[in-house]
Amino acid sequence: MQGSDHVRALRLRGPRAATIVDVPDPLAGAGEVLVRIRSCGVCGSDLNAWRGVAGIQYPLAPGAPGHETLGDVVALGPDVNTLRVGQTVTGLMWNGLAELGVARAEDLVTVRDGTSLLGEPLACAMNVVRRSGVGAHDRVAVVGFGYLAALVVQLLPTDVGGWIALSRREDSRSLALRLGADAAYDLSSVPAKLWDSVGVVVEAGGVQQTLDFATWLTAYGGRLVIAGYHADGQRTVNMQSWNWKGIDVINAHERQPATYVRALHEALALVATRRIELDSLHTHTWSLEQAAEAFRFADERPPGFVKGIVRP
């Protein structure tokens, strides 16, 4: 028996229309495990479903769109010999805004009991660092400073030539300074000397404005790294500027599960050896019944908000 007859899950029936429903217990198939979910982060990419971006089909599957999950293995499907019941796991698992979820065993990584880290965004941040190619003495700028950016800068090589942050939000700039930024600027007050001067620029805001500012900052022959999630419509870019400056434009998003899992292992190794802030970035917590409030906070980003966590 893999659980009770029914479990609770979030159901998005339309834009900003969330309810809690009872659904039959999910079952772990071959190569899969059943996980009792402890927590699920609300990702910026989840807001597309919350806002009703064109192309989203409602109602979403129960538990969707949650994908930043942490939980405990409660049952094993056939042919699973890499995990055990009772282990705490994180990694790639979908429909995580629910009490129970199913994931492929090979997409999960075990972590110590009692941890609150979310594996999927940590793996995303590690992939951003890897794909950026940042190395010794490179100067780095991060444009748009939220949760992902706060993870990225803490995973940078220790021998980078320093980093700066740009953000519209005062509290985000304060967070960047606390995490080690050489300077943090409002988008309205970037010093003129910074334009065309930064070797590696990570765009992490996912909006047109941060893409524009990242382009302007990137040095001749530099690298512009797209880490922001631009899935809510088209963007325009200044190809003349990209061509003239001879910059490399890098899409830092990955879609291969094995690449995510490898990146998660790399990130966890750094977490074990460095003083990396994780728990303090989880600034707001809600129950599953309050998940609509979690989405609203992620959408509006009130002062002090960095990351919202739903605990089923």
N, C-alpha and C positions, 0 to 999 in steps of 0.2 A: 504493500500500500504506500503511495507516494504522498499522501496528505489527506486533508479532509475532503468532503465532497465538492465544496466550492471555496473560492478565494475572492478577495476584493481586488479590483483593479480600476484605474482611472480610464474613463472613456471620453474622448474628445468627439462630440457630436457635430461641432461646427466651430467657426471662429469664436474664441473666448467662451465656449460653451462646454464646460467640463462637468461630468457627473461620476459618481462611484457606482460600479455595477458588480454583481456577483457573477462569476464565470466558473465553469468546471475546472477542476484541478488540471493544470498542464501535465503532460506525461513526457518523460525523457525517453527519446528514441535511441537507436544505435549510435554510439559515440557521443551521447549527450548526457548532461547531468541536470538535475532539478535543484534550484537554488532558492532558499528562503532569503528574500531581499531585505537587507538591513537599511540601505540607503540608496538613493538615486538622485544624482545631480540634475538640475535643469540647465541644459546647454543653450547657448545663444542660437544654435541651429534649430533647437526645438521651437523657437519663437515663430518660425515660418508656419508651422502647423497651428500654433496658438493664434496668430494674426490672420490666418486664412490667405496666405500667399497663393497666387494663381497656380493651379496644377495640383493642389492638395485635395484629395478625395476623402470625404467624410461619410460615415463616422470612421475614425481610425480604429485599428485593432486595439483591444483592451491592453492597457499598459504602455501603449505608444503615445508619444515618441521617446520615452525615456531610454537612454542607452549608456548612462554613466553610472554603473552599478557596482555595488559591493554586497556580498552576502555569504551565506553558509550553505554548503552542499548538504542536501537532505536525502537524495536518492541518486543512484547511478543507473544509467541505461545500459543495455547490452554492449559488451566490448570496451568498456571503460576500465582501464587499469592504471591510469596516471593520477587519479584523484581518489580521495576517501570521503565517506560521509563524515560530516563534522568539520571539515576544513573550511577556512575562510578564503574566499576567492574574489578576484576582480578581473576585469578585462573586457572582452567584447560580448555583450549580451543585450538583446533588444527587448522592447516591451517591458522595461524595468519599473514602470510606475504601477506596481502591483505587489501583492504579498509573495507570490511565487513566480519564478521565471525559468526558462529553459535555455541552455547555451551548449555549444559544442565544447567538449572537454579540452580540446586542443587550443581553444581561444581564451582559456582562463589561466590565471596565474595565482598560486597560493600566496597569501600574506599572513602576517602574524595576527592572531586573535586580538581584538580590541582596537585595531587600526581603523582610521576613518578615511584613508586615502581612496581616491577613485582612479582606477587604472586607465580607463579609456582616455580622459583628457591628459593624463600624465604621459601616455604613449604618444598622443598627438603633439605635445610640446617637445618631446624628445625627437620626433621626426622632423619638426620645424628646425631644431638645432642642427640635426644631421644634414638635412637638405640645404640649409643655408650655407654650408661649407665654411662657417666661421672658424678662424684659426688664430694663432698667436698674433697678438698686437692689432688685430682687426678692431676698428671702431664700429660700434653697433648703435643703431637707433631703432626704437620700437614705437610705432605710431598706432595709438589706440591701446590704452593700458587697462585691461580687465583681467579676468581669471587666467585665460590662456597665456597672456603676456607675462603675468606674474610667475607662472610655471616656467616659461621659456627662459627668462633671464636668470632664474636660479639653476638652470641646467647648462648654461653657457660654459665653455671651457674657462678655467680659472686664469688663463694667460691672455684673455682678450684685452684689447687696449682701452677698455672702459665702454660704458654704454649710457645713452640718454633716453628719455621717454617723452612722448608728446601725448597729451590728453586734454580734452575739454573739461574734465571733472577735477576739481581741486583735490578731492579725497584720493582719486587715482594717482595724481601726481605725488601726493604725500606717501602713498603706498610704494611707488617706484623709488622714492628717495630712501625709504626705510629698507628696501631690498637691495640698495647699493648703487642706485643711479648716480652718475656724476652730476646730472642736472635733469630737471623735469620742467617742461614748458607747456603753457597753454597754447592752443593752436593760433591764437591771436597775437602771441608775443614771442614767436620764434626769432632768435637773432639772425640777421641777414647773413652773417658769416657762415652759418650752418648750411645754407643752400648749396647743393652740388658738392658736398664735402664728406659725406659719410659712406664708408666702404661697403657696409652691409646694413640694409634697412629692412626691418621686418614690419610689414603692414598687418596689424592684428585687429583692426576695427570692423572690417567687413562692410564698409560703406564707401560711397564715392569720395567723400571728403578725406578720409584717411588714405585712400589710394592716391589721391592727388598730392597730398603732403608727402607721402612716401616717395613718390616720383621726384618731387622737387628736392628732397634731401639727398637722394642717391648720387654718389660721386661719379665722375667720368670713369667708365670701366668698372663700376661697382656692381653690386648684386641687390636686386629688389626681390624680396621674399614675400610671397602672398600667403599669409597664414590666416587672414580673416575669411569668414565664410560668406561668400557673395552669391547667395542663392535666392534672393528676393527680386531679381530683375537684372536688366542689362547695366553694364558700366561703360564709360567712355575713357579712353586713355589717350595721352598725348604721344602718338607714335613718333612725331618729329623729335620730341625730347628723348624718347627711348633710343631712337636711331642715332641721333647726334651724339648723345653721351656714351653710346656703345655699351649700355648696361645689359647684364644678364637678368632675365625675369624668371623666377623660380616658383613653381606651384608647389607649396609645401604640404599639400594634402595627399594622403595615402588611402588606398582602397583595398589593399591586399591584407587579409587578416594575419598572415604569418609575419608581415612587416610590422604590424601593430604589436604583436606579442613580443617580437624581438626587441622593439623599442621600449616596451614596458619593462622587460628584464634589464635593459641598459639603464633606464631611469631609476628603477628600484635599487640598482647597485650604487648610484649616486646618492640616493636618499639615505642609504645605509652609511655613507662615508662623509656626508656634508650636513651642515645645519640648514636644512631646507624648510621653509615655512609652508605647511600644508593646512593644518587644522585651522589656523587663524584666518585663512582665506575663505573658509566656510562660515560666512557671517550670519546666515539666516537658516532656520530649520522649521519645517512644517510637517504635520501628519499627512497621510494620504488624503484624508477628508479636506485638508486645507490646500491641496495641490493647486487649485485655481489661484490662490493668493501667491503661491510660489512663482507661477507663471507671470502674474501681474508685476511682481517685484522685479523679475528678470527683464521684463519689458520696459518698465519705467526707471529702473536703476536709481532708487532714492539714495540720498547721502549715506555713506557707510556700507552700501551693498557691494559685495564682490561676487559671492556665489551662494545660491540657494540650494538646500538639500531637502528632499522629501524622504521621510522615514515611514514606510508602510506599517 
